[in-house]
């Protein structure tokens, strides 16, 4: 029997995660120079990382021969949230934390609930743990919390919620989300993925970390990959009860966060001006992209993140034409949305480049 046949069947059933096409790969494929290419596929910050974070990472280079010490970042996050350090778990990006939660609570014979069009890592983490993913039909491309509650079974141990959601950009109002959390059985863990939390208007934002004091089954995950511009350093964190954090730390890989990422993250938390500038750039860029899509007659889903998902008659063909012009966006056929593309909000110039290429492609 081939080695492949000896692997676990639920592992063989997984379709690997497909990341956004790298700039260097497109340059090779199309014979373009790297400078000719605009990448708006992976929801990265067009400003890069904060100068303070960059300086801290460079300074940390002097200590890369030593194993990491994550105390400073855990302390900073604890102070920022008002939680104890025992409630903070660090990850190699928030994806690492999603996988850790799944490994703690899921196994063959257990189920997890997720929404149609939700982040691709949720079913991947669920299946990798041998559990069954119960996909609940979306409502207006977002989470139908009422239907998700009804889908919970005695063998359900995990519910995945992204707010805002990727790739659709939809948002569940906090009052609805809180009401849902209050009726979920206490033996079912709810993962609230807030990767795009900082892109919400401050007036609309609610400090969900305060809910942890009354909801011990809640796990909030956040990342430094988006508004903080540190996607390449791979650093994220989870906030939860001390009990769940202890379980997560039992399976977390030792030293899963490197010295450069830890130092940069501590500095990034204090660079409020950079976050404010990134937020403002995203708001103006969102208006630029949405107005351009409307002018071109493209339907879009109103977004609460740093990206917009829009519909085309032939998304695959248009995507190929965009690539030929050196513009990378994200096809999302793997999400069951073959007629849609997702574009990240870039700089003003990048947005204009995308809209011009899209118009030429149409």
C-alpha positions as CSV (number, residue, x, y, z in Angstrom):
1,X,0.0,0.0,0.0
2,X,1.3,3.5,-0.9
3,X,2.3,5.8,1.9
4,X,-0.4,8.2,0.8
5,X,-3.0,5.5,1.7
6,X,-1.6,5.3,5.2
7,X,-2.3,9.0,5.9
8,X,-5.4,10.0,7.8
9,X,-8.5,10.1,5.5
10,X,-9.6,13.4,6.9
11,X,-6.2,14.9,6.1
12,X,-6.5,13.7,2.5
13,X,-9.9,15.3,2.2
14,X,-8.5,18.8,2.8
15,X,-8.0,21.2,-0.1
16,X,-4.8,23.2,0.7
17,X,-5.2,26.9,1.5
18,X,-4.4,29.0,-1.6
19,X,-2.7,32.3,-0.7
20,X,-2.7,35.4,-2.9
21,X,-0.3,35.2,-5.8
22,X,3.1,36.6,-4.8
23,X,4.5,39.5,-6.8
24,X,7.7,37.6,-7.7
25,X,5.6,34.7,-9.1
26,X,3.6,36.9,-11.4
27,X,6.8,38.7,-12.5
28,X,8.2,35.3,-13.6
29,X,4.9,34.2,-15.3
30,X,4.3,37.4,-17.2
31,X,7.8,38.5,-17.8
32,X,7.2,41.7,-15.9
33,X,9.5,43.6,-13.5
34,X,8.6,43.6,-9.9
35,X,8.2,47.4,-10.0
36,X,5.5,47.1,-12.7
37,X,3.2,45.0,-10.4
38,X,0.6,46.1,-8.0
39,X,-0.6,43.5,-5.4
40,X,-4.1,44.0,-4.0
41,X,-4.8,40.4,-3.2
42,X,-3.9,39.7,0.5
43,X,-5.4,42.6,2.5
44,X,-1.9,44.0,3.4
45,X,-1.4,47.6,4.6
46,X,-0.1,49.7,1.6
47,X,1.9,51.8,4.1
48,X,3.9,48.8,5.3
49,X,4.7,48.5,9.0
50,X,5.0,51.5,11.4
51,X,8.4,53.2,11.6
52,X,8.6,52.5,15.3
53,X,7.9,48.8,14.8
54,X,10.5,48.6,12.0
55,X,13.1,50.3,14.2
56,X,12.3,47.8,17.1
57,X,12.6,44.8,14.7
58,X,16.0,46.0,13.5
59,X,17.2,46.5,17.0
60,X,16.1,43.0,17.9
61,X,18.4,41.6,15.2
62,X,21.2,41.8,17.8
63,X,19.5,39.1,19.9
64,X,18.3,36.6,17.2
65,X,20.9,34.0,18.5
66,X,18.7,33.8,21.7
67,X,15.4,32.1,22.0
68,X,12.5,34.5,22.2
69,X,11.0,35.9,25.4
70,X,7.4,36.9,24.9
71,X,6.9,38.5,28.3
72,X,6.9,42.1,27.1
73,X,4.2,41.6,24.4
74,X,2.0,39.6,26.8
75,X,2.4,42.3,29.4
76,X,1.6,45.1,26.9
77,X,-1.5,43.3,25.7
78,X,-2.7,42.6,29.2
79,X,-2.3,46.2,30.2
80,X,-4.1,47.3,27.0
81,X,-7.1,45.0,27.5
82,X,-7.3,45.0,31.3
83,X,-6.9,41.3,31.4
84,X,-4.3,39.2,33.2
85,X,-1.3,37.9,31.3
86,X,-2.7,34.4,31.9
87,X,-5.5,35.3,29.5
88,X,-3.2,36.1,26.6
89,X,-1.9,33.5,24.1
90,X,0.5,34.5,21.3
91,X,0.6,32.9,17.9
92,X,2.6,32.8,14.7
93,X,-0.1,35.0,13.1
94,X,-3.7,34.6,14.2
95,X,-4.0,31.6,11.8
96,X,-1.8,29.7,14.2
97,X,-4.2,30.5,17.1
98,X,-7.2,29.2,15.1
99,X,-5.4,25.9,14.5
100,X,-4.5,25.7,18.2
101,X,-8.1,26.2,19.3
102,X,-9.2,23.5,16.9
103,X,-6.6,21.1,18.2
104,X,-7.7,21.7,21.8
105,X,-11.5,21.2,21.3
106,X,-12.0,19.3,18.1
107,X,-11.5,15.6,17.2
108,X,-13.2,12.8,15.2
109,X,-16.8,12.6,16.3
110,X,-17.1,16.3,17.1
111,X,-18.5,19.1,15.0
112,X,-17.8,22.8,14.5
113,X,-20.2,25.4,13.1
114,X,-19.2,28.0,10.5
115,X,-20.9,30.3,8.1
116,X,-21.0,30.0,4.3
117,X,-18.4,32.3,2.7
118,X,-16.4,32.4,6.0
119,X,-12.6,32.5,6.2
120,X,-11.1,29.4,4.6
121,X,-8.9,28.5,7.6
122,X,-12.0,27.6,9.7
123,X,-12.9,24.5,7.7
124,X,-9.2,23.7,7.2
125,X,-8.5,23.7,11.0
126,X,-11.7,21.8,11.7
127,X,-10.9,19.0,9.2
128,X,-7.3,18.8,10.2
129,X,-8.5,17.9,13.7
130,X,-10.7,15.2,12.3
131,X,-13.9,17.0,13.1
132,X,-16.9,17.7,10.9
133,X,-17.6,21.2,9.6
134,X,-21.2,22.2,9.6
135,X,-21.6,25.0,7.1
136,X,-24.6,27.3,7.7
137,X,-26.1,29.2,4.7
138,X,-25.2,32.8,4.7
139,X,-27.6,35.7,5.0
140,X,-26.7,38.5,2.6
141,X,-23.2,37.0,2.3
142,X,-22.7,37.2,6.1
143,X,-23.3,35.3,9.2
144,X,-26.9,34.1,10.0
145,X,-26.5,33.8,13.8
146,X,-30.0,32.5,14.3
147,X,-29.4,29.7,11.8
148,X,-26.0,29.0,13.3
149,X,-27.5,28.7,16.8
150,X,-30.1,26.3,15.5
151,X,-27.3,24.2,13.8
152,X,-25.5,23.5,17.2
153,X,-25.7,19.8,18.0
154,X,-24.8,17.8,21.2
155,X,-21.4,17.0,19.5
156,X,-20.7,20.6,18.6
157,X,-17.7,22.0,20.5
158,X,-16.7,25.0,18.4
159,X,-18.4,27.9,16.6
160,X,-16.3,30.1,14.2
161,X,-17.3,33.8,13.7
162,X,-15.3,36.4,11.8
163,X,-16.4,40.0,12.4
164,X,-15.8,41.7,10.0
165,X,-15.9,38.7,7.8
166,X,-13.3,37.8,5.2
167,X,-13.7,37.6,2.1
168,X,-17.2,39.3,2.0
169,X,-16.5,42.2,4.4
170,X,-19.9,41.8,6.1
171,X,-20.3,42.8,9.8
172,X,-22.6,41.5,12.5
173,X,-23.9,44.3,14.8
174,X,-22.5,43.9,18.3
175,X,-25.9,43.7,19.9
176,X,-26.8,40.7,17.8
177,X,-23.4,39.1,18.4
178,X,-23.7,39.5,22.2
179,X,-27.2,38.1,22.2
180,X,-25.9,35.1,20.3
181,X,-23.1,34.5,22.7
182,X,-25.4,34.6,25.6
183,X,-27.5,31.7,24.3
184,X,-24.7,29.4,23.1
185,X,-24.3,26.5,25.4
186,X,-21.4,27.0,27.9
187,X,-19.7,23.8,26.7
188,X,-19.4,25.2,23.2
189,X,-16.4,27.5,22.5
190,X,-17.0,30.5,20.3
191,X,-14.0,31.9,18.4
192,X,-14.5,35.5,17.5
193,X,-12.0,36.4,14.8
194,X,-11.4,40.2,14.8
195,X,-8.5,40.4,12.3
196,X,-10.1,43.5,10.8
197,X,-11.4,45.1,14.0
198,X,-9.2,48.2,13.7
199,X,-10.8,49.2,10.4
200,X,-14.2,49.7,12.0
201,X,-15.2,53.3,12.7
202,X,-14.3,54.1,16.3
203,X,-17.9,55.1,17.0
204,X,-19.1,51.6,15.9
205,X,-16.5,49.6,17.7
206,X,-17.2,47.8,21.0
207,X,-14.6,46.5,23.3
208,X,-15.4,42.8,23.1
209,X,-12.7,41.9,25.5
210,X,-15.0,43.1,28.3
211,X,-17.3,40.2,27.4
212,X,-14.7,37.7,28.5
213,X,-15.4,38.3,32.2
214,X,-18.9,36.9,31.8
215,X,-18.3,34.5,28.8
216,X,-15.6,31.9,29.7
217,X,-16.2,30.0,26.5
218,X,-15.2,33.0,24.3
219,X,-11.9,33.2,22.4
220,X,-11.1,36.5,20.6
221,X,-8.3,36.4,18.0
222,X,-6.5,39.4,16.6
223,X,-3.5,40.0,14.4
224,X,-0.7,42.4,13.6
225,X,-0.9,41.4,9.9
226,X,-3.5,43.9,8.8
227,X,-3.6,47.5,10.0
228,X,-0.3,47.1,11.7
229,X,1.3,46.1,8.4
230,X,3.3,43.1,9.8
231,X,2.0,40.2,7.7
232,X,5.5,39.0,6.9
233,X,6.5,38.8,10.6
234,X,3.7,36.5,11.5
235,X,2.4,37.6,14.9
236,X,-1.1,37.5,16.4
237,X,-2.8,37.0,19.7
238,X,-5.8,35.4,21.4
239,X,-7.7,36.7,24.4
240,X,-9.7,34.3,26.5
241,X,-10.3,32.8,29.9
242,X,-7.3,31.7,31.9
243,X,-8.6,28.1,31.6
244,X,-8.8,28.0,27.8
245,X,-5.5,29.9,27.5
246,X,-3.9,27.3,29.7
247,X,-5.2,24.5,27.4
248,X,-4.0,26.4,24.3
249,X,-0.5,26.9,25.7
250,X,-0.3,23.1,26.3
251,X,-0.3,22.5,22.5
252,X,1.2,25.7,21.3
253,X,4.6,25.2,19.8
254,X,7.5,26.5,22.0
255,X,8.9,29.8,20.8
256,X,6.2,30.1,18.1
257,X,6.8,33.9,17.9
258,X,10.2,35.1,16.8
259,X,12.3,37.9,18.4
260,X,11.8,40.4,15.6
261,X,8.0,39.9,15.6
262,X,7.7,40.3,19.3
263,X,9.7,43.5,19.5
264,X,7.9,45.0,16.5
265,X,4.5,44.2,18.0
266,X,5.3,45.9,21.3
267,X,6.4,49.0,19.4
268,X,3.4,48.9,17.0
269,X,0.9,48.9,19.9
270,X,2.2,52.3,20.9
271,X,2.3,53.8,17.4
272,X,-1.2,55.3,17.5
273,X,-0.5,57.8,14.8
274,X,0.5,55.1,12.4
275,X,-2.8,53.2,13.1
276,X,-4.8,56.4,12.7
277,X,-3.1,57.2,9.4
278,X,-3.6,53.7,8.1
279,X,-7.3,53.9,9.1
280,X,-7.8,57.2,7.3
281,X,-6.0,56.0,4.2
282,X,-8.3,52.9,4.1
283,X,-11.4,55.0,4.4
284,X,-10.5,57.3,1.6
285,X,-9.3,54.4,-0.5
286,X,-12.5,52.5,0.1
287,X,-14.5,55.4,-1.2
288,X,-12.2,55.6,-4.3
289,X,-12.6,51.9,-5.1
290,X,-16.4,51.8,-4.4
291,X,-17.0,54.9,-6.5
292,X,-14.9,53.4,-9.3
293,X,-16.8,50.1,-9.2
294,X,-20.1,51.9,-9.3
295,X,-19.0,53.9,-12.3
296,X,-18.0,50.7,-14.1
297,X,-21.3,49.1,-13.3
298,X,-19.9,46.4,-10.9
299,X,-22.0,45.2,-8.0
300,X,-20.1,45.1,-4.7
301,X,-20.7,43.9,-1.1
302,X,-20.5,46.8,1.4
303,X,-17.3,46.1,3.3
304,X,-16.2,46.8,6.9
305,X,-12.6,45.7,6.3
306,X,-9.7,46.9,4.1
307,X,-11.0,45.2,0.9
308,X,-14.0,45.1,-1.3
309,X,-15.6,42.0,-3.0
310,X,-17.2,42.7,-6.4
311,X,-19.2,40.7,-9.0
312,X,-18.4,40.2,-12.7
313,X,-20.0,38.3,-15.5
314,X,-16.7,36.4,-16.0
315,X,-14.5,36.9,-13.0
316,X,-11.9,34.3,-14.1
317,X,-11.4,36.0,-17.5
318,X,-11.2,39.5,-16.0
319,X,-8.7,38.2,-13.3
320,X,-6.5,36.9,-16.0
321,X,-6.6,40.2,-17.9
322,X,-5.7,42.0,-14.7
323,X,-2.7,39.7,-14.2
324,X,-1.5,40.4,-17.7
325,X,-1.5,44.1,-16.8
326,X,0.4,43.5,-13.6
327,X,-2.5,43.9,-11.2
328,X,-3.0,41.1,-8.6
329,X,-6.5,40.7,-6.9
330,X,-8.0,37.7,-5.2
331,X,-10.2,35.2,-7.0
332,X,-12.6,33.6,-4.5
333,X,-14.1,30.8,-6.5
334,X,-12.8,28.5,-3.7
335,X,-15.3,30.2,-1.4
336,X,-18.1,29.2,-3.6
337,X,-18.1,32.6,-5.2
338,X,-16.8,32.0,-8.8
339,X,-18.4,35.3,-10.1
340,X,-16.6,37.5,-7.6
341,X,-13.2,39.0,-7.0
342,X,-11.8,40.6,-3.9
343,X,-9.6,43.7,-4.1
344,X,-7.5,45.1,-1.2
345,X,-7.6,48.8,-0.6
346,X,-4.2,50.2,-1.5
347,X,-2.7,53.6,-1.8
348,X,-4.4,56.2,-4.0
349,X,-2.1,55.4,-6.9
350,X,-2.5,51.6,-6.5
351,X,-6.3,52.0,-6.4
352,X,-6.3,54.2,-9.6
353,X,-4.0,51.6,-11.3
354,X,-6.5,48.8,-10.4
355,X,-9.5,50.8,-11.6
356,X,-7.8,51.6,-14.9
357,X,-6.8,48.0,-15.4
358,X,-10.3,46.8,-14.5
359,X,-11.9,49.2,-17.0
360,X,-9.5,47.9,-19.7
361,X,-10.3,44.3,-18.8
362,X,-14.1,44.9,-19.0
